[in-house]
Amino acid sequence: MVKWVCSGCNFRLESENPKECPYCGRDSLEKEPSAEELLDEVKRLLED
């Protein structure tokens, strides 16, 4: 399952392909980065 976060209300959920936030009804869901993706981003920032 993919983790998603709503940029409108900050609600988090796990789903395959949600169309809208089940809490606020907005279509502002973004894929939540995994811990590994966050670490890779920090590494890239430190290398620059």
Summary of the structure (lengths in Angstrom):
residues: 48
radius of gyration: 13.1
end to end distance: 32.8
largest distance: 39.7
contacts: 102
relative contact order: 0.23
helix: 27%
strand: 25%
